[in-house]
């Protein structure tokens, strides 16, 4: 390191000579201005670290360069659904006649639009940029530290009116790796902030896709509710005719009217839920999208890779937890190294502005020395910090296990929920057919006087209840799929978010 300082001085002298020769050949004022600008920038680059501008570009392979130790967790293995159930999922595709073709913004564009404007993501990216600057701050300790100032003379002596101008330069020579440990800590924190951005991308993408899915759900439920109202109104009309003709009791229209009011109330409830999710989507997109047509992409199920074992080291939450372990390790190392001394080369020059310096025959004094500094005793602070760093490392490792369990649990529950919803849909299909047949039989029996209007009303409700449960089960599956995509960190692949700039942030697989 000492040799480096000597070579550094020779380099600076060589640069000055070269710049002087070049200056002599400068032909006009503009060339001289450009020349001095380059000299200034070159000097700044020589004496300060150069910031890495690639911090907003994430190489996912670099972030996922770790292994998740699954053997330390005593839990059930992940349940992988059999491949033959993919056909069941493909049969619930929403591409049916009741869906209107997309005319404005598609499913993927909506997610990208939300990501491009969401303030939470802007906040995380700004925090990421700040952390990148902290790396430069840590690296700056490798470069010369120059300080200066002006002071008075000794106030207790006759030279108190003396003014002294001083300049001090310090170059670290050897510090047992303390600065390197500090830089490594800041780099690990940068990885943690990058993972934080990925976590927020997954979250915003899930919010947007879930809002669209629920908008489609409640639009369908509103259609079913309106069909239910129409069915009850037909029964009410029949009941009124029969009651006015004296064929049936006057109680029949009253019962039918009560059921109609209940159905109208249900419609208002569905409309309220639709409005809530519509407003949520409007907030995410930044514009009013109430009349926009949506469709769920057919390839969404395949893109989720629901039946493949997830890559745990590519899940942002686990990347973040692992980065926090690295941060704790480097901070522990940094605390341990603080016990060792730092060897520095120190030079200083002092000049008196009025007369000679105190205890000197000259007005200028200068010195060059090697300095070794260390904090020998701080009341046990170093030992306490070391213990604290050790416990922080243990906590970070435990957090990795906790995040792994959380992700594993969510994956298992999502898969099982999808499988159960598929089975439920098969039962509901059979129920739909039986309720339709029941209504037709009850209508014939009501005309013959063997069934009451209450039986007709209940049959009508059963039909629309079965339709609503079927649709809710179908959209629950899609909601579970987007939850699975977020839980397994597949948002970038599933929603085509790789290799595109998201508020200046880019993910490269």
URGIHU-V274601 format. One record per pair of residues at least 4 apart in sequence whose C-alpha atoms are under 7 Angstrom apart, sorted by sequence separation. I is the first residue (numbers start at 0). J is the second residue. D is the distance in Angstrom with one decimal. If there is no record, write none. Layout:
[[I:J:D] [I:J:D]]
This chain:
[[0:4:6.5] [1:5:6.7] [2:6:6.2] [3:7:5.9] [4:8:6.4] [5:9:6.4] [6:10:6.1] [7:11:6.3] [8:12:6.4] [9:13:6.1] [10:14:6.2] [11:15:6.3] [12:16:6.3] [13:17:6.2] [14:18:6.0] [15:19:6.1] [16:20:6.4] [17:21:6.3] [18:22:6.0] [19:23:6.4] [20:24:6.9] [21:25:6.6] [26:30:6.8] [27:31:6.5] [28:32:6.2] [29:33:6.3] [30:34:6.0] [31:35:6.2] [32:36:6.2] [33:37:6.2] [34:38:6.2] [35:39:6.0] [36:40:6.2] [37:41:5.9] [38:42:6.1] [39:43:6.3] [40:44:6.2] [41:45:6.1] [42:46:6.3] [43:47:5.9] [44:48:6.7] [58:62:6.6] [59:63:6.0] [60:64:6.3] [84:88:6.8] [85:89:6.3] [86:90:6.4] [94:98:6.4] [101:105:6.4] [104:108:6.1] [105:109:6.2] [106:110:6.7] [107:111:6.4] [108:112:6.0] [109:113:6.2] [110:114:6.3] [111:115:6.1] [112:116:6.6] [113:117:5.9] [117:121:6.6] [118:122:6.1] [119:123:6.4] [120:124:6.2] [121:125:6.2] [122:126:6.2] [123:127:6.1] [124:128:6.3] [125:129:6.3] [126:130:6.2] [127:131:6.3] [128:132:6.5] [129:133:6.5] [130:134:6.7] [132:136:6.3] [133:137:6.2] [134:138:6.2] [135:139:6.1] [155:159:6.9] [176:180:6.1] [177:181:6.3] [178:182:6.2] [179:183:6.1] [180:184:6.1] [181:185:6.4] [182:186:6.2] [183:187:6.2] [184:188:6.3] [185:189:6.2] [186:190:6.5] [187:191:6.3] [188:192:6.2] [189:193:6.2] [190:194:6.2] [191:195:6.1] [192:196:6.4] [193:197:6.5] [194:198:6.2] [195:199:6.3] [196:200:6.2] [197:201:6.3] [198:202:6.2] [199:203:6.1] [200:204:6.0] [201:205:6.1] [202:206:6.2] [203:207:6.2] [204:208:6.1] [205:209:5.8] [206:210:6.0] [207:211:6.4] [208:212:6.2] [209:213:6.1] [210:214:6.1] [211:215:6.3] [212:216:6.2] [213:217:6.1] [214:218:6.1] [215:219:6.2] [216:220:6.2] [217:221:5.9] [218:222:6.4] [219:223:6.3] [220:224:6.0] [221:225:6.1] [222:226:6.3] [223:227:6.2] [224:228:6.3] [225:229:6.2] [226:230:6.2] [227:231:6.2] [228:232:6.0] [229:233:6.3] [230:234:6.5] [231:235:6.1] [232:236:6.1] [233:237:6.3] [234:238:6.1] [235:239:6.1] [236:240:6.3] [237:241:6.2] [238:242:5.9] [239:243:5.9] [240:244:6.1] [241:245:6.1] [242:246:5.8] [250:254:6.2] [251:255:6.2] [252:256:6.0] [253:257:6.3] [254:258:6.4] [255:259:6.2] [256:260:6.3] [257:261:6.3] [258:262:6.2] [259:263:6.2] [260:264:6.2] [261:265:6.3] [262:266:6.3] [263:267:6.5] [264:268:6.4] [265:269:6.3] [266:270:6.1] [267:271:6.1] [268:272:6.4] [269:273:6.2] [270:274:6.1] [271:275:6.3] [272:276:6.5] [273:277:6.0] [274:278:6.0] [275:279:6.2] [276:280:6.2] [277:281:6.2] [278:282:6.2] [279:283:6.4] [280:284:6.1] [281:285:5.6] [298:302:6.0] [299:303:6.3] [314:318:6.2] [315:319:6.0] [316:320:6.2] [317:321:6.0] [318:322:6.1] [319:323:6.3] [320:324:6.6] [321:325:6.6] [322:326:6.2] [323:327:6.2] [324:328:6.3] [325:329:6.2] [326:330:6.1] [327:331:6.1] [328:332:6.2] [329:333:6.0] [330:334:6.1] [331:335:6.3] [332:336:6.2] [333:337:6.3] [351:355:6.0] [355:359:6.5] [377:381:7.0] [379:383:6.3] [380:384:6.1] [381:385:6.2] [382:386:6.3] [383:387:6.1] [384:388:6.0] [385:389:6.2] [386:390:6.3] [387:391:6.1] [388:392:6.2] [389:393:6.4] [390:394:6.1] [391:395:6.1] [392:396:6.3] [393:397:6.2] [394:398:6.1] [395:399:6.5] [396:400:6.7] [397:401:6.2] [398:402:6.0] [399:403:6.1] [400:404:6.2] [401:405:6.2] [402:406:6.1] [403:407:6.0] [404:408:5.9] [405:409:6.2] [406:410:6.2] [407:411:6.2] [408:412:6.1] [409:413:6.0] [410:414:6.2] [411:415:6.2] [412:416:5.9] [413:417:6.2] [414:418:6.2] [415:419:6.1] [416:420:6.1] [417:421:6.2] [418:422:6.5] [419:423:6.1] [420:424:6.1] [421:425:6.6] [422:426:6.6] [423:427:6.1] [424:428:6.1] [425:429:6.7] [426:430:6.2] [427:431:6.0] [428:432:6.6] [429:433:6.4] [430:434:6.1] [431:435:6.3] [432:436:6.4] [433:437:6.1] [434:438:6.2] [435:439:6.4] [436:440:6.3] [437:441:6.1] [438:442:6.1] [439:443:6.6] [440:444:6.2] [441:445:5.8] [442:446:6.4] [443:447:6.5] [444:448:6.2] [445:449:5.7] [450:454:6.4] [451:455:6.9] [452:456:6.2] [453:457:6.1] [454:458:6.1] [455:459:6.2] [456:460:6.2] [457:461:6.1] [458:462:6.4] [459:463:6.7] [460:464:6.0] [461:465:6.1] [462:466:6.4] [463:467:6.0] [464:468:6.1] [465:469:6.1] [466:470:6.3] [467:471:6.1] [468:472:6.0] [469:473:6.3] [470:474:6.2] [471:475:5.9] [472:476:6.4] [473:477:6.8] [474:478:6.2] [475:479:6.1] [476:480:6.2] [477:481:6.4] [478:482:6.2] [479:483:6.0] [480:484:6.2] [481:485:6.3] [482:486:6.1] [483:487:6.1] [484:488:6.1] [485:489:6.3] [489:493:5.9] [490:494:5.7] [491:495:5.6] [492:496:6.4] [500:504:5.4] [501:505:6.1] [25:30:5.9] [44:49:6.5] [104:109:6.4] [153:158:6.0] [154:159:4.4] [241:246:5.0] [242:247:4.9] [281:286:5.4] [312:317:6.5] [313:318:6.7] [351:356:5.6] [355:360:6.0] [356:361:6.2] [444:449:5.2] [445:450:4.5] [484:489:5.1] [485:490:5.9] [491:496:4.4] [492:497:6.6] [500:505:4.9] [25:31:5.9] [152:158:5.5] [153:159:4.9] [241:247:5.5] [242:248:5.6] [281:287:5.3] [311:317:7.0] [312:318:6.4] [355:361:5.0] [356:362:5.2] [444:450:5.4] [445:451:6.1] [484:490:5.8] [491:497:5.4] [499:505:5.7] [152:159:4.4] [242:249:5.3] [281:288:6.0] [355:362:4.0] [498:505:5.9] [151:159:6.2] [152:160:6.0] [354:362:6.1] [498:506:5.6] [22:31:6.9] [151:160:6.3] [152:161:4.7] [441:450:6.5] [497:506:5.3] [498:507:5.3] [151:161:5.4] [152:162:6.0] [497:507:5.8] [151:162:4.5] [351:362:5.0] [497:508:6.8] [150:162:5.7] [151:163:6.1] [277:289:6.3] [350:362:5.5] [351:363:6.5] [149:162:6.8] [150:163:5.3] [238:251:5.8] [239:252:5.6] [350:363:4.4] [441:454:7.0] [442:455:6.6] [149:163:5.5] [150:164:6.7] [238:252:5.3] [349:363:5.6] [350:364:6.4] [441:455:6.0] [149:164:4.5] [349:364:5.1] [148:164:6.0] [149:165:6.2] [348:364:5.6] [349:365:6.2] [148:165:5.6] [235:252:5.7] [348:365:4.1] [438:455:6.6] [147:165:5.4] [148:166:6.7] [347:365:5.5] [348:366:6.6] [147:166:4.2] [347:366:5.4] [146:166:5.9] [147:167:6.0] [235:255:5.2] [346:366:5.6] [347:367:6.6] [438:458:5.2] [146:167:5.3] [234:255:6.9] [235:256:6.7] [346:367:4.3] [437:458:6.7] [438:459:6.6] [145:167:5.7] [146:168:6.4] [345:367:5.7] [346:368:6.4] [145:168:4.3] [345:368:5.3] [144:168:5.6] [145:169:6.4] [231:255:6.8] [344:368:6.0] [345:369:6.1] [434:458:6.6] [143:168:6.5] [144:169:5.1] [344:369:4.7] [345:370:6.7] [143:169:5.6] [144:170:6.4] [343:369:5.7] [344:370:6.2] [143:170:4.6] [232:259:6.9] [342:369:7.0] [343:370:5.1] [434:461:6.3] [435:462:6.3] [142:170:6.5] [231:259:5.9] [342:370:5.7] [343:371:6.3] [434:462:5.4] [342:371:4.4] [141:171:6.5] [341:371:5.4] [342:372:6.7] [228:259:6.2] [340:371:6.1] [341:372:5.4] [431:462:6.2] [340:372:5.3] [341:373:6.4] [340:373:4.4] [228:262:5.9] [339:373:6.4] [431:465:5.7] [227:262:6.9] [228:263:6.8] [430:465:6.7] [431:466:6.8] [338:374:6.8] [140:178:6.7] [224:262:6.9] [427:465:6.2] [137:178:6.9] [224:266:5.4] [427:469:5.9] [137:181:6.1] [138:182:6.2] [137:182:5.3] [221:266:6.1] [424:469:5.7] [334:381:6.9] [134:182:5.9] [221:269:6.0] [424:472:6.6] [220:269:6.7] [221:270:6.7] [334:384:6.6] [335:385:6.4] [134:185:5.4] [334:385:5.8] [133:185:6.5] [134:186:6.4] [217:269:6.1] [420:472:5.7] [331:385:6.1] [217:272:6.9] [218:273:6.9] [217:273:5.3] [420:476:6.7] [331:388:4.9] [131:189:6.4] [330:388:6.6] [331:389:6.4] [130:189:5.8] [214:273:5.7] [417:476:5.4] [327:388:6.4] [127:189:6.6] [214:276:6.0] [417:479:6.8] [213:276:6.7] [214:277:6.4] [327:391:6.0] [328:392:6.1] [127:192:5.4] [327:392:4.8] [127:193:6.6] [210:276:5.6] [413:479:5.8] [324:392:6.0] [210:279:6.8] [210:280:5.8] [413:483:6.4] [324:395:4.9] [124:196:6.7] [323:395:6.0] [324:396:5.9] [123:196:5.8] [207:280:6.4] [410:483:6.3] [320:395:6.9] [120:196:6.7] [207:283:6.8] [410:486:6.9] [54:131:6.7] [320:398:6.5] [321:399:6.3] [120:199:6.4] [320:399:5.2] [406:486:6.2] [317:399:6.5] [50:135:6.1] [317:402:6.4] [114:200:6.9] [317:403:6.8] [48:135:6.0] [114:203:6.7] [48:138:6.3] [48:139:6.0] [47:139:6.1] [110:204:5.5] [47:142:6.3] [46:142:6.0] [46:143:6.9] [110:207:5.8] [110:208:6.8] [198:315:5.5] [197:315:5.8] [198:316:6.3] [194:315:5.4] [194:318:6.1] [195:319:6.6] [194:319:5.2] [191:319:5.0] [191:322:5.3] [190:322:6.4] [191:323:6.7] [187:322:6.0] [187:325:6.2] [188:326:6.3] [187:326:5.5] [184:326:5.5] [184:329:5.3] [183:329:6.6] [184:330:6.4] [180:329:6.1] [180:332:6.9] [181:333:6.5] [180:333:5.6] [177:333:6.0] [177:336:5.9] [177:337:6.9] [175:336:6.9] [175:339:7.0] [117:283:6.9] [174:340:6.5] [174:341:4.3] [173:341:6.0] [174:342:6.1] [173:342:5.1] [113:283:5.1] [172:342:5.5] [173:343:6.9] [1:172:6.0] [113:284:4.9] [171:342:6.3] [172:343:4.9] [0:172:5.0] [112:284:6.0] [171:343:4.3] [172:344:6.5] [0:173:6.7] [170:343:5.5] [171:344:6.3] [314:487:5.6] [315:488:6.1] [169:343:6.5] [170:344:5.1] [314:488:4.5] [109:284:6.9] [169:344:5.7] [170:345:6.4] [313:488:6.6] [169:345:4.4] [168:345:5.8] [169:346:6.4] [303:480:6.8] [168:346:5.3] [309:487:6.2] [167:346:5.8] [168:347:6.2] [167:347:4.2] [300:480:7.0] [166:347:5.7] [167:348:6.5] [303:484:5.6] [166:348:5.4] [165:348:5.7] [166:349:6.5] [165:349:4.2] [164:349:5.6] [165:350:6.3] [163:349:6.6] [164:350:5.2] [303:489:6.9] [106:293:6.8] [163:350:5.6] [164:351:6.2] [103:291:6.8] [105:293:6.5] [106:294:6.7] [163:351:4.4] [106:295:6.5] [162:351:5.9] [163:352:5.9] [102:292:6.7] [162:352:5.6] [303:493:6.2] [101:292:5.5] [162:353:6.6] [302:493:5.0] [101:293:6.0] [161:353:6.1] [99:292:6.4] [101:294:6.7] [299:493:6.8] [251:452:5.9] [93:295:6.6] [92:297:6.3] [82:306:6.7] [231:456:6.8] [80:306:5.8] [79:306:5.8] [230:459:6.7] [227:460:7.0] [227:463:6.2] [223:463:6.3] [67:311:6.7] [223:467:6.8] [67:312:6.4] [66:312:6.2] [65:312:6.3] [220:467:6.2] [63:312:4.9] [63:313:5.2] [63:318:6.6] [216:471:6.7] [62:318:6.7] [216:474:6.2] [212:474:6.7] [212:478:6.9] [209:478:6.0] [205:481:6.1] [205:482:6.7] [205:485:6.4] [202:485:6.9] [201:485:5.3] [201:488:6.9] [201:490:5.7] [77:407:7.0] [78:411:6.0] [77:411:6.0] [91:473:6.6] [115:501:5.6] [107:494:5.9] [114:501:6.6] [115:502:5.6] [59:506:6.8] [55:503:6.6] [56:504:5.9] [57:505:6.1] [58:506:6.3] [59:507:6.1] [60:508:6.3] [55:504:4.7] [56:505:4.7] [57:506:4.8] [58:507:5.0] [59:508:5.1] [55:505:6.2] [56:506:5.9] [57:507:5.9] [58:508:6.1]]
